[in-house]
Amino acid sequence: MLCLIRTMNPVTLSFAQAVLKDAGIESFLFDVNASVLDGSTIIVRKRLMIIDEDEADAKELLEAAGIGNELTEVQKSKPHIKSTFLSDILRLLGLKSK
C-alpha cells in the first residue's frame, strides 16, 4: 500500500477520494479514528492510501485535478519495521530516532 496524501483537511481527502473513485481506483483512509482521538491536531494526520499498482494513474489524476501539491512523497508501507509514537514524532520533526 502507498500513502498518497497525509493531511488534516477533510475536504482535500474527500475530493481526492471522489476523483480516484470516478476513475475506478479504490482508495482507503487510514488513521481517521486515531486523529479524532488525538483531538485532530497535527500529530496524527489522516492518510489516503492506494494499492501499489495504481500509483502512476492516481498521481496523474490528482495532479490534473489540481491537488498535486497535496501529494506526499510516495512510500511503500513497511510492515516489518515497527514504528513507535516517539519515532513518528522525531521523523515528523525531521530528526532521526536511535
OpenMM code with the backbone's topology and positions (N, CA, C; nanometers):
from openmm import Vec3, app, unit

residues = "MET LEU CYS LEU ILE ARG THR MET ASN PRO VAL THR LEU SER PHE ALA GLN ALA VAL LEU LYS ASP ALA GLY ILE GLU SER PHE LEU PHE ASP VAL ASN ALA SER VAL LEU ASP GLY SER THR ILE ILE VAL ARG LYS ARG LEU MET ILE ILE ASP GLU ASP GLU ALA ASP ALA LYS GLU LEU LEU GLU ALA ALA GLY ILE GLY ASN GLU LEU THR GLU VAL GLN LYS SER LYS PRO HIS ILE LYS SER THR PHE LEU SER ASP ILE LEU ARG LEU LEU GLY LEU LYS SER LYS".split()
positions = [
    Vec3(0.0839, -0.1172, 0.0000),
    Vec3(0.0000, 0.0000, 0.0000),
    Vec3(0.0886, 0.1238, 0.0000),
    Vec3(0.0392, 0.2281, -0.0625),
    Vec3(0.1124, 0.3536, -0.0722),
    Vec3(0.0293, 0.4670, -0.0137),
    Vec3(0.0964, 0.5588, 0.0532),
    Vec3(0.0308, 0.6776, 0.1064),
    Vec3(0.0427, 0.7890, 0.0032),
    Vec3(-0.0713, 0.8335, -0.0493),
    Vec3(-0.0715, 0.9419, -0.1479),
    Vec3(-0.0790, 1.0786, -0.0818),
    Vec3(-0.1672, 1.0920, 0.0155),
    Vec3(-0.1885, 1.2207, 0.0811),
    Vec3(-0.1933, 1.1988, 0.2311),
    Vec3(-0.1276, 1.2866, 0.3040),
    Vec3(-0.1308, 1.2858, 0.4501),
    Vec3(-0.1689, 1.4270, 0.4925),
    Vec3(-0.2911, 1.4419, 0.5475),
    Vec3(-0.3407, 1.5756, 0.5784),
    Vec3(-0.4460, 1.5708, 0.6882),
    Vec3(-0.4781, 1.6874, 0.7417),
    Vec3(-0.5871, 1.7020, 0.8369),
    Vec3(-0.7105, 1.7611, 0.7686),
    Vec3(-0.6990, 1.7984, 0.6416),
    Vec3(-0.8069, 1.8649, 0.5694),
    Vec3(-0.9068, 1.7620, 0.5153),
    Vec3(-1.0281, 1.7562, 0.5719),
    Vec3(-1.1253, 1.6574, 0.5259),
    Vec3(-1.1764, 1.6855, 0.3849),
    Vec3(-1.1753, 1.8105, 0.3433),
    Vec3(-1.2213, 1.8451, 0.2086),
    Vec3(-1.1241, 1.7897, 0.1040),
    Vec3(-0.9949, 1.8049, 0.1291),
    Vec3(-0.8934, 1.7516, 0.0377),
    Vec3(-0.9065, 1.6008, 0.0248),
    Vec3(-0.9232, 1.5325, 0.1381),
    Vec3(-0.9358, 1.3871, 0.1363),
    Vec3(-1.0620, 1.3433, 0.0614),
    Vec3(-1.1735, 1.4104, 0.0863),
    Vec3(-1.2986, 1.3747, 0.0202),
    Vec3(-1.2899, 1.3979, -0.1307),
    Vec3(-1.2319, 1.5105, -0.1695),
    Vec3(-1.2185, 1.5409, -0.3118),
    Vec3(-1.1269, 1.4397, -0.3800),
    Vec3(-1.0140, 1.4080, -0.3173),
    Vec3(-0.9203, 1.3118, -0.3749),
    Vec3(-0.9854, 1.1747, -0.3893),
    Vec3(-1.0608, 1.1334, -0.2886),
    Vec3(-1.1292, 1.0045, -0.2967),
    Vec3(-1.2321, 1.0041, -0.4098),
    Vec3(-1.3033, 1.1148, -0.4279),
    Vec3(-1.4032, 1.1229, -0.5350),
    Vec3(-1.3372, 1.1153, -0.6722),
    Vec3(-1.2246, 1.1839, -0.6893),
    Vec3(-1.1518, 1.1806, -0.8168),
    Vec3(-1.1056, 1.0387, -0.8471),
    Vec3(-1.0492, 0.9738, -0.7472),
    Vec3(-0.9992, 0.8378, -0.7665),
    Vec3(-1.1142, 0.7398, -0.7927),
    Vec3(-1.2234, 0.7560, -0.7195),
    Vec3(-1.3383, 0.6658, -0.7370),
    Vec3(-1.3962, 0.6786, -0.8773),
    Vec3(-1.4062, 0.8013, -0.9287),
    Vec3(-1.4584, 0.8222, -1.0642),
    Vec3(-1.3724, 0.7523, -1.1693),
    Vec3(-1.2440, 0.7364, -1.1403),
    Vec3(-1.1535, 0.6702, -1.2341),
    Vec3(-1.1453, 0.5197, -1.2088),
    Vec3(-1.2182, 0.4726, -1.1094),
    Vec3(-1.2171, 0.3292, -1.0803),
    Vec3(-1.1006, 0.2851, -0.9943),
    Vec3(-1.0379, 0.3786, -0.9250),
    Vec3(-0.9251, 0.3454, -0.8369),
    Vec3(-0.9759, 0.3444, -0.6936),
    Vec3(-0.9592, 0.2301, -0.6276),
    Vec3(-1.0047, 0.2172, -0.4900),
    Vec3(-0.9029, 0.2794, -0.3956),
    Vec3(-0.9528, 0.3559, -0.2993),
    Vec3(-0.8645, 0.4191, -0.2006),
    Vec3(-0.9171, 0.3904, -0.0609),
    Vec3(-0.8296, 0.4070, 0.0372),
    Vec3(-0.8628, 0.3771, 0.1755),
    Vec3(-0.8126, 0.4907, 0.2636),
    Vec3(-0.8889, 0.5235, 0.3685),
    Vec3(-0.8446, 0.6232, 0.4647),
    Vec3(-0.7902, 0.5518, 0.5878),
    Vec3(-0.6697, 0.5878, 0.6276),
    Vec3(-0.6067, 0.5324, 0.7469),
    Vec3(-0.5957, 0.6416, 0.8522),
    Vec3(-0.5915, 0.6035, 0.9770),
    Vec3(-0.5681, 0.6910, 1.0923),
    Vec3(-0.6813, 0.7896, 1.1185),
    Vec3(-0.8001, 0.7626, 1.0691),
    Vec3(-0.9123, 0.8542, 1.0914),
    Vec3(-0.9503, 0.8556, 1.2386),
    Vec3(-0.9694, 0.7393, 1.2978),
    Vec3(-1.0088, 0.7331, 1.4388),
    Vec3(-0.8980, 0.7811, 1.5319),
    Vec3(-0.7742, 0.7498, 1.4991),
    Vec3(-0.6622, 0.7964, 1.5814),
    Vec3(-0.6536, 0.9482, 1.5793),
    Vec3(-0.6815, 1.0066, 1.4650),
    Vec3(-0.6797, 1.1518, 1.4528),
    Vec3(-0.7885, 1.2153, 1.5377),
    Vec3(-0.9071, 1.1560, 1.5367),
    Vec3(-1.0179, 1.2085, 1.6163),
    Vec3(-0.9866, 1.1959, 1.7652),
    Vec3(-0.9339, 1.0809, 1.8073),
    Vec3(-0.8996, 1.0612, 1.9479),
    Vec3(-0.7898, 1.1562, 1.9936),
    Vec3(-0.7018, 1.1933, 1.9021),
    Vec3(-0.5929, 1.2846, 1.9335),
    Vec3(-0.6420, 1.4292, 1.9423),
    Vec3(-0.7649, 1.4539, 1.9063),
    Vec3(-0.8168, 1.5895, 1.9096),
    Vec3(-0.7964, 1.6626, 1.7784),
    Vec3(-0.7700, 1.5870, 1.6734),
    Vec3(-0.7480, 1.6432, 1.5394),
    Vec3(-0.6357, 1.7461, 1.5361),
    Vec3(-0.5283, 1.7164, 1.6062),
    Vec3(-0.4094, 1.8009, 1.5977),
    Vec3(-0.3213, 1.7493, 1.4853),
    Vec3(-0.2101, 1.8137, 1.4616),
    Vec3(-0.1205, 1.7772, 1.3515),
    Vec3(-0.0414, 1.6490, 1.3812),
    Vec3(-0.0454, 1.6006, 1.5039),
    Vec3(0.0355, 1.4833, 1.5403),
    Vec3(-0.0064, 1.3601, 1.4613),
    Vec3(-0.1367, 1.3347, 1.4510),
    Vec3(-0.1848, 1.2191, 1.3763),
    Vec3(-0.2686, 1.2703, 1.2593),
    Vec3(-0.2086, 1.2709, 1.1419),
    Vec3(-0.2805, 1.3150, 1.0224),
    Vec3(-0.3430, 1.1948, 0.9533),
    Vec3(-0.4546, 1.2177, 0.8872),
    Vec3(-0.5223, 1.1114, 0.8122),
    Vec3(-0.4449, 1.0840, 0.6843),
    Vec3(-0.4460, 0.9561, 0.6421),
    Vec3(-0.3719, 0.9165, 0.5223),
    Vec3(-0.4654, 0.8571, 0.4187),
    Vec3(-0.4462, 0.8981, 0.2943),
    Vec3(-0.5185, 0.8401, 0.1812),
    Vec3(-0.4252, 0.7376, 0.1173),
    Vec3(-0.4659, 0.6122, 0.1208),
    Vec3(-0.3828, 0.5027, 0.0743),
    Vec3(-0.4433, 0.4376, -0.0501),
    Vec3(-0.3537, 0.3866, -0.1368),
    Vec3(-0.3949, 0.3111, -0.2553),
    Vec3(-0.3043, 0.1888, -0.2673),
    Vec3(-0.3411, 0.0967, -0.3570),
    Vec3(-0.2536, -0.0179, -0.3799),
    Vec3(-0.1413, 0.0224, -0.4751),
    Vec3(-0.0326, -0.0483, -0.4696),
    Vec3(0.0888, -0.0143, -0.5457),
    Vec3(0.0646, 0.0019, -0.6957),
    Vec3(-0.0170, -0.0856, -0.7534),
    Vec3(-0.0353, -0.0868, -0.8982),
    Vec3(-0.1029, 0.0396, -0.9515),
    Vec3(-0.1736, 0.1118, -0.8661),
    Vec3(-0.2474, 0.2311, -0.9102),
    Vec3(-0.1699, 0.3611, -0.8908),
    Vec3(-0.0448, 0.3531, -0.8496),
    Vec3(0.0318, 0.4731, -0.8147),
    Vec3(0.0401, 0.5755, -0.9284),
    Vec3(0.0851, 0.5346, -1.0446),
    Vec3(0.1057, 0.6289, -1.1553),
    Vec3(-0.0252, 0.6942, -1.1986),
    Vec3(-0.1293, 0.6127, -1.2140),
    Vec3(-0.2590, 0.6670, -1.2562),
    Vec3(-0.3160, 0.7619, -1.1521),
    Vec3(-0.3065, 0.7252, -1.0261),
    Vec3(-0.3619, 0.8084, -0.9187),
    Vec3(-0.2892, 0.9420, -0.9092),
    Vec3(-0.1574, 0.9397, -0.9175),
    Vec3(-0.0815, 1.0646, -0.9117),
    Vec3(-0.1158, 1.1553, -1.0292),
    Vec3(-0.1282, 1.0975, -1.1468),
    Vec3(-0.1627, 1.1751, -1.2660),
    Vec3(-0.3013, 1.2379, -1.2527),
    Vec3(-0.3980, 1.1607, -1.2028),
    Vec3(-0.5337, 1.2113, -1.1844),
    Vec3(-0.5386, 1.3258, -1.0830),
    Vec3(-0.4695, 1.3101, -0.9717),
    Vec3(-0.4725, 1.4134, -0.8681),
    Vec3(-0.3991, 1.5387, -0.9123),
    Vec3(-0.2931, 1.5231, -0.9908),
    Vec3(-0.2245, 1.6396, -1.0480),
    Vec3(-0.3194, 1.7143, -1.1412),
    Vec3(-0.3899, 1.6402, -1.2264),
    Vec3(-0.4833, 1.7013, -1.3215),
    Vec3(-0.6009, 1.7677, -1.2506),
    Vec3(-0.6373, 1.7161, -1.1329),
    Vec3(-0.7489, 1.7717, -1.0568),
    Vec3(-0.7078, 1.8964, -0.9776),
    Vec3(-0.5798, 1.9284, -0.9787),
    Vec3(-0.5333, 2.0499, -0.9126),
    Vec3(-0.4914, 2.0335, -0.7691),
    Vec3(-0.4780, 1.9105, -0.7218),
    Vec3(-0.4325, 1.8906, -0.5836),
    Vec3(-0.3003, 1.8144, -0.5785),
    Vec3(-0.2214, 1.8311, -0.6812),
    Vec3(-0.0906, 1.7669, -0.6853),
    Vec3(0.0021, 1.8161, -0.5764),
    Vec3(-0.0196, 1.9394, -0.5289),
    Vec3(0.0647, 1.9928, -0.4219),
    Vec3(0.0399, 1.9228, -0.2890),
    Vec3(-0.0699, 1.8502, -0.2776),
    Vec3(-0.1022, 1.7768, -0.1547),
    Vec3(-0.0369, 1.6382, -0.1501),
    Vec3(0.0148, 1.5916, -0.2630),
    Vec3(0.0733, 1.4578, -0.2684),
    Vec3(0.1969, 1.4503, -0.1799),
    Vec3(0.2054, 1.3430, -0.1034),
    Vec3(0.3245, 1.3195, -0.0224),
    Vec3(0.4254, 1.2439, -0.1068),
    Vec3(0.5459, 1.2387, -0.0592),
    Vec3(0.6450, 1.1540, -0.1245),
    Vec3(0.5978, 1.0120, -0.1031),
    Vec3(0.5635, 0.9444, -0.2115),
    Vec3(0.5022, 0.8123, -0.2015),
    Vec3(0.6042, 0.7118, -0.1496),
    Vec3(0.5635, 0.6453, -0.0419),
    Vec3(0.6487, 0.5433, 0.0179),
    Vec3(0.5665, 0.4168, 0.0371),
    Vec3(0.6272, 0.3059, 0.0112),
    Vec3(0.5600, 0.1798, 0.0351),
    Vec3(0.5595, 0.1538, 0.1846),
    Vec3(0.4461, 0.1019, 0.2335),
    Vec3(0.4399, 0.0703, 0.3753),
    Vec3(0.5330, -0.0467, 0.4036),
    Vec3(0.5987, -0.0408, 0.5170),
    Vec3(0.6951, -0.1440, 0.5544),
    Vec3(0.6482, -0.2112, 0.6824),
    Vec3(0.5699, -0.3183, 0.6700),
    Vec3(0.5151, -0.3809, 0.7893),
    Vec3(0.6201, -0.4449, 0.8789),
    Vec3(0.7387, -0.4735, 0.8261),
    Vec3(0.8411, -0.5381, 0.9066),
    Vec3(0.9148, -0.4394, 0.9973),
    Vec3(0.8970, -0.3096, 0.9772),
    Vec3(0.9609, -0.2090, 1.0605),
    Vec3(0.8589, -0.1582, 1.1601),
    Vec3(0.8872, -0.1772, 1.2886),
    Vec3(0.7940, -0.1339, 1.3911),
    Vec3(0.8134, 0.0146, 1.4164),
    Vec3(0.7047, 0.0890, 1.4065),
    Vec3(0.7076, 0.2322, 1.4288),
    Vec3(0.6499, 0.2610, 1.5664),
    Vec3(0.7116, 0.3500, 1.6396),
    Vec3(0.6607, 0.3899, 1.7694),
    Vec3(0.6152, 0.5343, 1.7631),
    Vec3(0.5390, 0.5743, 1.8607),
    Vec3(0.4889, 0.7113, 1.8646),
    Vec3(0.6051, 0.8105, 1.8642),
    Vec3(0.7065, 0.7852, 1.9445),
    Vec3(0.8205, 0.8764, 1.9532),
    Vec3(0.8974, 0.8829, 1.8216),
    Vec3(0.9181, 0.7685, 1.7565),
    Vec3(0.9909, 0.7701, 1.6299),
    Vec3(0.9118, 0.8447, 1.5229),
    Vec3(0.7786, 0.8346, 1.5275),
    Vec3(0.6956, 0.9097, 1.4331),
    Vec3(0.7085, 1.0598, 1.4562),
    Vec3(0.7104, 1.1023, 1.5817),
    Vec3(0.7254, 1.2446, 1.6147),
    Vec3(0.8616, 1.2952, 1.5690),
    Vec3(0.9664, 1.2179, 1.5946),
    Vec3(1.1004, 1.2583, 1.5533),
    Vec3(1.1099, 1.2690, 1.4019),
    Vec3(1.0496, 1.1742, 1.3307),
    Vec3(1.0511, 1.1773, 1.1849),
    Vec3(0.9739, 1.2988, 1.1338),
    Vec3(0.8626, 1.3311, 1.2002),
    Vec3(0.7824, 1.4469, 1.1616),
    Vec3(0.8617, 1.5762, 1.1795),
    Vec3(0.9443, 1.5801, 1.2830),
    Vec3(1.0269, 1.6977, 1.3083),
    Vec3(1.1561, 1.6988, 1.2255),
    Vec3(1.1781, 1.5936, 1.1501),
    Vec3(1.2977, 1.5867, 1.0646),
    Vec3(1.4193, 1.5366, 1.1394),
    Vec3(1.4005, 1.4736, 1.2545),
    Vec3(1.5106, 1.4197, 1.3336),
    Vec3(1.5143, 1.2692, 1.3188),
    Vec3(1.6234, 1.2099, 1.3576),
    Vec3(1.6366, 1.0644, 1.3498),
    Vec3(1.6216, 1.0054, 1.4895),
    Vec3(1.5559, 0.8889, 1.4957),
    Vec3(1.5478, 0.8197, 1.6232),
    Vec3(1.6641, 0.7210, 1.6328),
    Vec3(1.7066, 0.6900, 1.7530),
    Vec3(1.8192, 0.5983, 1.7726),
    Vec3(1.7749, 0.4566, 1.7638),
] * unit.nanometer
topology = app.Topology()
chain = topology.addChain("A")
for resn in residues:
    res = topology.addResidue(resn, chain)
    for name in ("N", "CA", "C"):
        topology.addAtom(name, app.Element.getBySymbol(name[0]), res)
